[in-house]
Amino acid sequence: MVLDTGSTVNVIRSDALPRKWERARVSPVDGPKLTDANGKPISIACAVRLTVQLGAKTSQEKFYVAPNLVVPVFLGTSYLNSHVNAIKCRQGLVELQDGGTIAIPNRRNSPHLSTTLPDRSLAPNKVKLTSGVVVPPRTQLCVSVIMEVSGLCCLESSV
């Protein structure tokens, strides 16, 4: 799951939908025009209303279903503005509006998160992009990477 401050809507990949998701379908689909980090269009198949639990808070949220999304789920600002006070990358925390916090998985403070053997072709603390991408100055992007741990991570440039 990605907390996406650059998206106004919530998006879920088709294969990440729960069983019997068809009952949660919302009609008609009046979805926005979405693009990925490289500016390519993201096609929307339909919209659904799903239950989201982040920390102790549970809510019903609208999601647009995108068959070819890079990650399984994006929570956009429609969700973040209602449920998240702050994303604190340096502390590795998501601060929720109900006062709770959630740790952001990070190799430095959660080395046990890796459930598979690490790829030894990568040096420790190194990240490999799965495809080329241009990151404009003073922006944040979600990009697909290969690294030793899985999950949501905050990365900082060393350049």
Backbone as CSV, one residue per row, in Angstrom:
resi,resn,N_x,N_y,N_z,CA_x,CA_y,CA_z,C_x,C_y,C_z
1,MET,0.844,-1.172,0.000,0.000,0.000,0.000,0.892,1.240,0.000
2,VAL,0.481,2.230,-0.779,1.221,3.483,-0.862,0.308,4.612,-0.413
3,LEU,0.799,5.454,0.485,0.103,6.686,0.845,0.568,7.718,-0.173
4,ASP,-0.310,8.082,-1.087,0.072,8.894,-2.247,-0.447,10.319,-2.108
5,THR,0.423,11.219,-1.685,0.039,12.622,-1.517,-0.122,13.332,-2.858
6,GLY,0.247,12.681,-3.943,0.102,13.270,-5.273,-1.172,12.853,-5.981
7,SER,-1.977,12.010,-5.347,-3.227,11.548,-5.943,-4.396,12.014,-5.102
8,THR,-5.421,12.516,-5.749,-6.600,12.951,-4.989,-7.540,11.800,-4.689
9,VAL,-7.388,10.678,-5.415,-8.308,9.553,-5.269,-7.578,8.301,-4.792
10,ASN,-8.357,7.312,-4.357,-7.834,5.998,-3.965,-7.916,5.080,-5.179
11,VAL,-6.869,4.277,-5.387,-6.828,3.383,-6.548,-6.376,2.010,-6.077
12,ILE,-7.004,0.958,-6.639,-6.647,-0.410,-6.300,-6.453,-1.212,-7.587
13,ARG,-5.455,-2.076,-7.591,-5.211,-2.948,-8.736,-6.246,-4.076,-8.721
14,SER,-6.676,-4.510,-9.870,-7.721,-5.540,-9.993,-7.422,-6.790,-9.182
15,ASP,-6.172,-7.260,-9.230,-5.850,-8.505,-8.528,-5.713,-8.330,-7.018
16,ALA,-5.836,-7.106,-6.514,-5.785,-6.860,-5.072,-7.178,-6.761,-4.458
17,LEU,-8.203,-6.848,-5.291,-9.579,-6.760,-4.792,-9.936,-7.985,-3.955
18,PRO,-10.766,-7.791,-2.922,-11.193,-8.939,-2.107,-12.165,-9.822,-2.891
19,ARG,-12.363,-11.061,-2.412,-13.351,-11.943,-3.044,-14.736,-11.319,-2.956
20,LYS,-15.538,-11.602,-3.943,-16.910,-11.095,-4.029,-16.968,-9.568,-4.051
21,TRP,-15.953,-8.952,-4.630,-15.866,-7.490,-4.683,-16.955,-6.885,-5.559
22,GLU,-17.538,-7.677,-6.451,-18.536,-7.158,-7.378,-19.718,-6.509,-6.639
23,ARG,-20.011,-7.005,-5.421,-21.108,-6.426,-4.630,-20.799,-5.001,-4.186
24,ALA,-19.513,-4.629,-4.192,-19.103,-3.302,-3.740,-18.991,-2.307,-4.899
25,ARG,-19.337,-2.756,-6.102,-19.217,-1.915,-7.298,-20.110,-0.676,-7.181
26,VAL,-19.577,0.467,-7.602,-20.296,1.739,-7.577,-20.603,2.125,-9.023
27,SER,-21.829,2.531,-9.294,-22.202,2.949,-10.647,-22.737,4.360,-10.592
28,PRO,-22.592,5.125,-11.617,-21.702,4.913,-12.756,-20.265,5.303,-12.392
29,VAL,-19.337,4.924,-13.251,-17.934,5.293,-13.025,-17.729,6.691,-13.585
30,ASP,-17.495,7.624,-12.703,-17.225,9.001,-13.113,-15.790,9.343,-12.726
31,GLY,-14.905,8.437,-13.039,-13.523,8.537,-12.580,-12.732,9.648,-13.235
32,PRO,-11.721,10.100,-12.525,-10.831,11.127,-13.076,-9.878,10.520,-14.097
33,LYS,-9.207,11.348,-14.846,-8.163,10.893,-15.761,-6.886,10.769,-14.942
34,LEU,-6.372,9.531,-14.804,-5.194,9.267,-13.989,-3.982,9.009,-14.872
35,THR,-2.812,9.437,-14.392,-1.550,9.149,-15.081,-0.549,8.612,-14.070
36,ASP,0.408,7.817,-14.552,1.440,7.286,-13.663,2.578,8.296,-13.519
37,ALA,3.632,7.901,-12.827,4.758,8.801,-12.559,5.456,9.259,-13.835
38,ASN,5.320,8.492,-14.921,5.932,8.864,-16.189,4.970,9.595,-17.113
39,GLY,3.772,9.912,-16.627,2.794,10.641,-17.417,1.941,9.769,-18.326
40,LYS,2.068,8.446,-18.230,1.266,7.544,-19.057,-0.115,7.357,-18.421
41,PRO,-1.170,7.296,-19.256,-2.528,7.129,-18.709,-2.695,5.803,-17.956
42,ILE,-3.485,5.848,-16.881,-3.868,4.652,-16.132,-5.344,4.421,-16.438
43,SER,-5.658,3.260,-17.012,-7.054,2.988,-17.352,-7.826,2.552,-16.107
44,ILE,-9.069,3.018,-16.014,-9.937,2.691,-14.883,-11.032,1.762,-15.383
45,ALA,-11.178,0.600,-14.745,-12.182,-0.383,-15.148,-13.543,-0.094,-14.508
46,CYS,-13.534,0.289,-13.225,-14.776,0.554,-12.506,-14.429,1.220,-11.180
47,ALA,-15.440,1.445,-10.361,-15.238,1.999,-9.024,-15.913,1.068,-8.017
48,VAL,-15.320,0.974,-6.831,-15.873,0.135,-5.762,-15.788,0.888,-4.438
49,ARG,-16.624,0.489,-3.489,-16.564,1.032,-2.133,-16.100,-0.102,-1.234
50,LEU,-14.927,0.101,-0.578,-14.302,-0.934,0.234,-14.035,-0.435,1.644
51,THR,-13.888,-1.360,2.576,-13.531,-1.036,3.955,-12.014,-0.937,4.049
52,VAL,-11.532,0.155,4.643,-10.103,0.373,4.849,-9.854,0.430,6.348
53,GLN,-8.834,-0.304,6.794,-8.423,-0.198,8.191,-6.971,0.224,8.223
54,LEU,-6.712,1.362,8.838,-5.363,1.872,9.041,-5.249,2.170,10.525
55,GLY,-4.416,1.425,11.220,-4.373,1.522,12.670,-5.667,0.984,13.238
56,ALA,-6.252,1.698,14.175,-7.509,1.261,14.794,-8.726,1.802,14.054
57,LYS,-8.511,2.676,13.082,-9.607,3.342,12.367,-10.057,2.533,11.163
58,THR,-11.375,2.296,11.071,-11.972,1.605,9.933,-12.954,2.551,9.265
59,SER,-12.923,2.603,7.933,-13.845,3.475,7.204,-14.172,2.867,5.842
60,GLN,-15.276,3.321,5.269,-15.676,2.929,3.922,-15.143,3.978,2.951
61,GLU,-14.436,3.532,1.919,-13.819,4.460,0.977,-14.077,4.031,-0.464
62,LYS,-14.164,5.008,-1.350,-14.319,4.735,-2.776,-12.940,4.535,-3.396
63,PHE,-12.817,3.482,-4.204,-11.587,3.180,-4.923,-11.887,3.060,-6.406
64,TYR,-10.974,3.539,-7.236,-11.043,3.289,-8.668,-10.183,2.063,-8.943
65,VAL,-10.704,1.153,-9.758,-10.013,-0.100,-10.058,-9.216,0.075,-11.343
66,ALA,-7.899,-0.149,-11.240,-6.999,-0.013,-12.382,-6.270,-1.344,-12.581
67,PRO,-6.539,-2.041,-13.686,-5.951,-3.361,-13.894,-4.423,-3.381,-13.939
68,ASN,-3.782,-2.321,-14.409,-2.333,-2.336,-14.622,-1.572,-1.426,-13.676
69,LEU,-2.062,-1.244,-12.475,-1.387,-0.398,-11.489,-0.088,-1.056,-11.037
70,VAL,0.964,-0.282,-10.822,2.270,-0.823,-10.438,2.230,-1.450,-9.045
71,VAL,1.587,-0.786,-8.095,1.477,-1.311,-6.731,0.019,-1.702,-6.471
72,PRO,-0.239,-2.561,-5.482,-1.619,-3.023,-5.266,-2.627,-1.935,-4.884
73,VAL,-2.227,-0.983,-4.021,-3.185,0.007,-3.518,-2.505,1.359,-3.317
74,PHE,-3.178,2.420,-3.778,-2.800,3.802,-3.472,-3.904,4.393,-2.616
75,LEU,-3.565,4.955,-1.467,-4.518,5.766,-0.709,-4.167,7.212,-1.019
76,GLY,-5.090,7.926,-1.645,-4.859,9.307,-2.046,-5.302,10.300,-0.994
77,THR,-5.259,11.575,-1.373,-5.580,12.630,-0.412,-7.047,12.618,0.019
78,SER,-7.936,12.002,-0.759,-9.327,11.883,-0.304,-9.385,11.089,0.995
79,TYR,-8.486,10.126,1.153,-8.385,9.354,2.399,-7.455,10.044,3.402
80,LEU,-6.293,10.445,2.928,-5.277,11.010,3.826,-5.778,12.252,4.557
81,ASN,-6.490,13.136,3.877,-6.977,14.365,4.514,-7.955,14.089,5.646
82,SER,-8.646,12.956,5.581,-9.623,12.618,6.618,-9.041,11.805,7.765
83,HIS,-7.921,11.099,7.538,-7.459,10.131,8.526,-6.001,10.265,8.961
84,VAL,-5.206,11.053,8.244,-3.769,11.139,8.539,-3.391,12.584,8.862
85,ASN,-2.713,12.766,10.015,-2.204,14.094,10.370,-0.890,14.395,9.686
86,ALA,0.023,13.405,9.675,1.357,13.648,9.128,2.016,12.338,8.709
87,ILE,2.832,12.427,7.681,3.712,11.327,7.285,5.118,11.798,7.634
88,LYS,5.711,11.172,8.630,7.010,11.600,9.144,8.089,10.616,8.695
89,CYS,8.674,10.910,7.532,9.665,9.989,6.953,10.891,9.833,7.843
90,ARG,11.412,10.911,8.376,12.631,10.816,9.200,12.405,9.977,10.456
91,GLN,11.210,10.069,11.046,10.906,9.255,12.229,10.359,7.885,11.836
92,GLY,10.010,7.704,10.551,9.463,6.437,10.093,8.063,6.174,10.619
93,LEU,7.233,7.240,10.699,5.893,7.104,11.274,4.829,7.774,10.418
94,VAL,3.641,7.193,10.469,2.445,7.847,9.958,1.633,8.193,11.191
95,GLU,1.365,9.476,11.377,0.597,9.952,12.534,-0.863,10.080,12.122
96,LEU,-1.733,9.347,12.806,-3.153,9.324,12.468,-3.925,10.385,13.228
97,GLN,-5.069,10.788,12.693,-5.884,11.817,13.342,-6.484,11.348,14.652
98,ASP,-6.617,10.040,14.850,-7.161,9.547,16.114,-6.100,9.476,17.211
99,GLY,-4.887,9.958,16.913,-3.810,9.980,17.898,-2.859,8.805,17.786
100,GLY,-3.222,7.778,17.035,-2.352,6.615,16.869,-1.250,6.869,15.860
101,THR,-0.284,5.975,15.836,0.785,6.042,14.846,1.002,4.657,14.247
102,ILE,1.530,4.636,13.047,1.873,3.394,12.356,3.301,3.539,11.867
103,ALA,4.113,2.517,12.111,5.497,2.542,11.651,5.549,2.338,10.142
104,ILE,6.412,3.103,9.496,6.687,2.903,8.080,7.801,1.873,7.999
105,PRO,7.561,0.751,7.324,8.626,-0.256,7.222,9.882,0.356,6.626
106,ASN,11.002,0.103,7.265,12.272,0.691,6.852,13.384,-0.251,7.271
107,ARG,14.341,-0.458,6.436,15.426,-1.396,6.724,16.163,-1.045,8.022
108,ARG,16.328,0.250,8.296,17.089,0.642,9.486,16.397,0.282,10.792
109,ASN,15.052,0.423,10.849,14.394,0.144,12.123,13.512,-1.101,12.099
110,SER,13.376,-1.777,10.964,12.562,-2.990,10.903,13.210,-4.040,10.006
111,PRO,14.383,-4.522,10.343,15.044,-5.461,9.456,14.314,-6.786,9.327
112,HIS,13.409,-7.103,10.258,12.685,-8.365,10.225,11.556,-8.381,9.193
113,LEU,11.329,-7.289,8.471,10.228,-7.233,7.531,10.439,-8.099,6.296
114,SER,11.665,-8.394,5.960,11.935,-9.188,4.778,11.460,-10.625,5.008
115,THR,10.608,-11.109,4.108,10.100,-12.467,4.255,10.753,-13.424,3.263
116,THR,11.598,-12.892,2.397,12.325,-13.725,1.453,13.811,-13.462,1.622
117,LEU,14.612,-14.341,1.077,16.051,-14.122,1.153,16.417,-12.891,0.341
118,PRO,17.294,-12.049,0.855,17.668,-10.853,0.113,18.416,-11.199,-1.171
119,ASP,18.262,-10.325,-2.160,18.982,-10.457,-3.419,20.419,-10.021,-3.172
120,ARG,21.324,-10.952,-3.160,22.726,-10.646,-2.839,23.424,-9.856,-3.937
121,SER,22.751,-9.681,-5.103,23.368,-8.873,-6.151,23.270,-7.382,-5.832
122,LEU,22.454,-7.028,-4.823,22.332,-5.638,-4.409,23.179,-5.406,-3.166
123,ALA,23.937,-4.350,-3.161,24.725,-4.003,-1.981,23.767,-3.551,-0.880
124,PRO,24.157,-3.687,0.415,23.284,-3.242,1.503,22.902,-1.774,1.334
125,ASN,21.649,-1.469,1.654,21.108,-0.111,1.592,21.096,0.465,0.182
126,LYS,21.110,-0.379,-0.834,21.042,0.085,-2.215,19.678,-0.239,-2.790
127,VAL,19.226,0.592,-3.705,17.935,0.421,-4.351,18.163,0.391,-5.854
128,LYS,17.463,-0.502,-6.549,17.593,-0.615,-7.993,16.239,-0.299,-8.619
129,LEU,16.194,0.698,-9.518,14.959,1.028,-10.223,14.631,-0.087,-11.194
130,THR,13.345,-0.437,-11.309,12.961,-1.481,-12.252,12.812,-0.927,-13.664
131,SER,12.660,0.391,-13.799,12.634,1.036,-15.105,13.086,2.476,-14.938
132,GLY,13.525,3.073,-16.024,13.993,4.456,-15.966,12.859,5.421,-15.682
133,VAL,13.124,6.411,-14.872,12.123,7.431,-14.561,12.843,8.739,-14.269
134,VAL,12.238,9.848,-14.691,12.782,11.172,-14.416,11.983,11.780,-13.273
135,VAL,12.660,12.154,-12.197,12.009,12.769,-11.042,12.302,14.263,-11.098
136,PRO,11.280,15.086,-11.375,11.497,16.530,-11.421,11.940,17.068,-10.062
137,PRO,12.648,18.197,-10.052,13.090,18.785,-8.778,11.908,19.113,-7.865
138,ARG,12.124,18.981,-6.564,11.152,19.330,-5.527,9.821,18.604,-5.700
139,THR,9.867,17.325,-6.096,8.648,16.539,-6.221,8.840,15.205,-5.529
140,GLN,7.739,14.534,-5.286,7.753,13.189,-4.723,7.051,12.279,-5.709
141,LEU,7.616,11.115,-5.947,7.031,10.145,-6.865,7.027,8.768,-6.248
142,CYS,6.110,7.954,-6.691,6.129,6.538,-6.344,6.721,5.824,-7.544
143,VAL,7.799,5.118,-7.330,8.435,4.364,-8.407,8.641,2.932,-7.964
144,SER,8.654,2.031,-8.924,8.857,0.628,-8.629,10.352,0.358,-8.486
145,VAL,10.748,-0.255,-7.366,12.161,-0.520,-7.103,12.350,-1.944,-6.607
146,ILE,13.591,-2.402,-6.639,13.968,-3.685,-6.060,14.912,-3.383,-4.906
147,MET,14.605,-3.921,-3.729,15.476,-3.751,-2.579,15.309,-4.940,-1.648
148,GLU,16.048,-4.975,-0.573,16.063,-6.145,0.300,14.824,-6.295,1.170
149,VAL,14.049,-5.247,1.384,12.851,-5.350,2.208,11.633,-4.969,1.388
150,SER,10.474,-5.452,1.792,9.245,-5.111,1.093,8.450,-4.128,1.925
151,GLY,7.455,-3.497,1.301,6.569,-2.603,2.022,6.784,-1.158,1.642
152,LEU,6.180,-0.283,2.412,6.251,1.142,2.189,7.526,1.682,2.812
153,CYS,8.356,2.316,2.007,9.637,2.839,2.509,9.812,4.281,2.045
154,CYS,10.415,5.091,2.863,10.795,6.448,2.449,12.263,6.396,2.034
155,LEU,12.543,6.848,0.845,13.898,6.844,0.332,14.359,8.274,0.135
156,GLU,15.606,8.534,0.403,16.182,9.852,0.191,17.322,9.731,-0.791
157,SER,17.438,10.715,-1.639,18.499,10.717,-2.639,19.845,10.960,-1.969
158,SER,20.865,10.323,-2.513,22.211,10.557,-1.981,23.010,11.469,-2.897
159,VAL,22.334,12.046,-3.894,23.012,12.961,-4.814,22.912,14.374,-4.370
